[in-house]
Every structure is written in structure tokens, then in C-alpha cells.
Amino acid sequence: MSTPAATCTGQYTVVPARHPWRWVAGSAVVLLAALLFASAVSNPRFGWDKVALYFRDVTVVNGIGITLFLTVVCMTAGVGLGVLLAVMQLSPNPVVKASAGAYVTIFRGTPVLVQLLFWFNLSALYPEITFGIPGVSLDANQLITPLAAAILGLGLNEAAYMSEIVRAGIQSIDQGQSEAAGALGLSRLQTLRRVVLPQAMRVIIPPTGNEFIGMLKMTSLVSVLAVPELLYSAQIIYSKNLQVVPLLMVASIWYIIITTVFTVGQGYLERRFSRGTSRSVPPTAMERLRKYFRVHAPLATEKGNAS
């Protein structure tokens, strides 16, 4: 019996099954989105001309800069302190472990807005800050500015959540890795820094990216402290011209743009840390789009002879 040509070449062409209801559901979603878009565009109360006018306003652009600054600084502080708290929670020392657990409980158990207001009014409790050092006396009213209160509130709160993320990542690594590192003479700190954390990054990165995007939007809460970030900048403008909806649309569009950029970057960062592992590398947006519209998918098989 002759050998089929497809077997000789080692390639088969597989035609996937048709799913007409997927196209029906997709068409319904697209139709609904088109109706909503047409309604928003045709509604003059949105004030799209005002949106275009204030989209690149100097006050708004400056607010974007402060928003990005707060996001980066608070996430950096949160990640650094979160790693320390995670290590403390995994410590065999019960006092250290309990202290880290109490920190996480307090900062996760109280609203972020309450924490921001607390730090902003710290001078009511401690008019002078000495840090326990003789001869040091700092005026709390001058030291705790609205920006400083925002960084303290957001950064310390984020540390509680990051500690749980890092702890979960560390515990996902097999204990044998630490035992093997110890057998090679590495200390606990060296094992954590050189063996455990690099492997745990593929577990830590995805939720950390989500926390970063959440932090970007959470910075809008500092508007209650009169920190001129993106939302407060929009509020300053519409308090003068009473164009509330257009300015809120400007802020919303900028938030969407920035979060989309960071989401794309998070996807590529996840792919980088997923390489060399058994977990499949998450596809990019373009790869998902090509796969969705692909009609024929080549399937490579081992070469063999048919009887």
C-alpha cells in the first residue's frame, strides 16, 4: 500500500470545527457596543468639543505627571516593604512573624481613604516628630505635606497586599530548592535572593502587575488631600467652568490610555518570566488575534510509514 503524501512530509492540515453561535454572540456584542458608541457620540450633553479642548490642558498634563509619580513611588515602596514583610511572615521567630501578621491585618483591614486621612492629620497626635533621637525635633505640619501623606498612605497600604503576593510566590517553590541551596553552602538570605525569588517571579509578576494598575487608579483617592493628580486637576477646571461631565470624561480617557499601556507591558513581562518553565507562555494580543481568525492550523506529526 502506498504511503500518503501528508505522512511523507510530516505535515497535516487540520480544519477546526465551525462554531456559528460564537459568531452570533460576537455579532450581538459588537452591535450592542456600536449602539452604545453611537448614543454617546450623538448625545450633546457629553460635550465632546470640551473634551477635545481640555484633553491636553496644561493642568491635566501636570496631573498625569503627578499620578505617574505617585504610582511609581508608592509601588516601589510597597514592593520593597512587602518583600520584607513576606520574609518576616515566613520567619521561624514567632515575634517577628506575629509583628508582620499584625501589620498586614491592620493595613488590609482599614480603608485606604481612612489611612490617607489619618496620615494627613498625624500632627494632631504628634505635633513634633523626634524618631526617638535626642536633639531631633521636626514639625509634623511641615513634614507631613499632602504629597507625603499620600505616599505614606498608599505605599504602606500596598506593602500589606504585596507581602501576601510575595509570600505566596515564595511558598510556591518546592522546599527541595532551598534544601539543595543549603547543601551547597548558601545562607538563607543568599538562597532567597539567588534561588527562591528568581523562580517565584513567574508567580509574583501577574498579581503585581494588577496591583500596579490598581495603584494607578487608587491615586485618585488622594484628591481628598488636595494633591493635584489627574482627577483633582480635572476637578479644579470644572469647578471654574462647571463642565463636570466633559472633564470627568477627559480624566477617564487618560486613565484608560495609561492602564492599557501598562497592561501591554505587563503581558510582555509575564512572557519573559514564563520562559523555560512548564507553564505555557501567555500569548500576546496579536497572537490571540491571529489565532482567532486562523482558518487552517498546521499540525506537525512524526514521520512514519503507512502500511
Secondary structure, 3 states (H helix, E strand, C coil): CCCCHHHHHCEEEECCCCCHHHHHHHHHHHHHHHHHHHHHHHCHHHCHHHHHHHCCCHHHHHHHHHHHHHHHHHHHHHHHHHHHHHHHHCCCCHHHHHHHHHHHHHHHHCCHHHHHHHHHCHHHCCCEECCCCCCCCEEHHHHCCHHHHHHHHHHHHHHHHHHHHHHHHHHCCCHHHHHHHHHCCCCHHHHHHHHHHHHHHHHHHHHHHHHHHHHHHHHHHHHHHCCCCHHHHHHHHHHHHCCHHHHHHHHHHHHHHHHHHHHHHHHHHHHHHHCCCCCCCCCCHHHHHHHHHCCCEEEECCCCCCC
